[in-house]
Amino acid sequence: MRKYDLIVIGTGAGMNVAANAAAHGLRVAVVEHGPLGGTCLNNGCIPTKILLYPADVIRALEDAADIGVHGSVSRVDFGLIMQRVHAYVDEGREEMERALAHSKNPQMYRDTGEFIGDYTLRVGKETITAPKILIASGARPLVPPVDGLRETGYLDNVSVLSLREPPESLIIMGGGYIACEYGHFFSAVGTKVTILGRNPRLLKEEEPEISAIVKRRFSKYAEIHTNFEVVRVGRADGKKVVTARDRSDGQTYDFVADEILLAVGRQSNADLLKPEKTGVQTDKDGWVVVNEYLETTKPNIWALGDAIGKHMFRHTANYESEAVWHSIATGHRHPVDFHAVPHAVFGYPQVGSVGMTEAEALAAGRKILVGRARYTDVTKGYAMGEEDSLVKVVVEQETGKILGCHIVGTDAAILVQQIVYLMNAGDQSYTPLADSQVIHPALSEAVVAAFARLAPPEHEHHAD
């Protein structure tokens, strides 16, 4: 048995902790059953955003007709797009490989780890132990128990990156951010896209008004069905057939395409580790249970990132890794703060969001004010011609504290970031924004306009 000071399972954000620990003299083991870099580098944030920028360019050219500029795309070089993705990902992964190859600390174990007792794992033929362990093992695509799905075959967020040519037609099972982002990409490069979402709304976690705008605008380029549950998958005449039931009336419909992309959710990889054998509990869905300090139910074992299923973003996992390393290095615990976790959906149109939705704030018993503005309410937005857009802000009535900001439209991710900073500064109110000069004419004025129109919720205009 080999003994270490710290074992880190996973080479995504977990590597932040492993590198810090090794630099401070701890003897560290790192366990990884897949490619180095985790989901973000290999088949998540990084490759998808390289894919999506060409799609953004295509849609921007098409949208330009609304402001008097007419053009067309003569050719989409799918091979070059994929080549650029793999070149960037491979370079990042190879850089990690080179760094670890020249270092004996951390010590790499390239296999699936499995707990066989307290603080002890079997990795391949090796047995390793440490008094401190971090589970950062990530997640994998959730495969629902749909009749015929496995036999018929499907793409997921990993295998889709191996395509050499875009399919002529594609059915995407799911209505979340992966469905919207890949739907945007494939529809832009010429694939006929059909989205089948089980929930009544597309992007169900977003503000209903935001979801409605995304569905309305994206429906120009993809066939979108929400509240549809897939009940069977099969083959006919060389095509893949997906049978789905409309949950509103019980009627079933067949959808036919060349390929199926599975995007119905994620499941924790923690089950592969057998965490119960070292006293680490998981919930009914398999996510590792942690407290506000990211501690599991076993002392000196922490978990973070996708494995815990709370906020499955790499920037959040990086933040969590800082909190865990602080606990390991100093012995002092600080609770993680998730009040202002930002995220974006890089689909068409783009969504940027942080904090509470209106419904969440009301459910929490907050007295709130809500403000809205469209891009076209300001000069720059009018110049862009993006009428179907929205900035929505939620503020605590008594204090002016920003509780949430939700944006749909071009550069939504950039616009919402300025609110993230305010939500982490001072008294977290919007006062600095109100007291600041705002460049004119710029799209940031739409954010200011939303705060200038705060009103009680009962005065709101709700989405159609």
Secondary structure, DSSP 8 states (H G I E B T S, - for coil): -EE-SEEEE-SSTHHHHHHHHHHTT--EEEE-SS-TTHHHHHHSHHHHHHHHHHHHHHHHHHHGGGGT---------HHHHHHHHHHHHHHHHHHHHHHHHT-SSSEEE-S-EEEEETTEEEETTEEEE-SEEEE---EEE-----BTHHHH--B-TTGGGG-SS--SEEEEE--SHHHHHHHHHHHHTT-EEEEEESSSSSSTTS-HHHHHHHHHHHTTTSEEEESEEEEEEEEETTEEEEEEEETTT--EEEEEESEEEE-S-EEEGGGGG-GGGGT--B-TTS-B---TTSB-SSTTEEE-GGGGTSS--HHHHHHHHHHHHHHHHHS-------TT-EEEE-SSS-EEEEE--HHHHHHTT--EEEEEE-GGGSHHHHHHT--S-EEEEEEETTT-BEEEEEEESTTHHHHHHHHHHHHTSTT-BSHHHHHS---TTSTHHHHHHHHHT-B-GGG-----
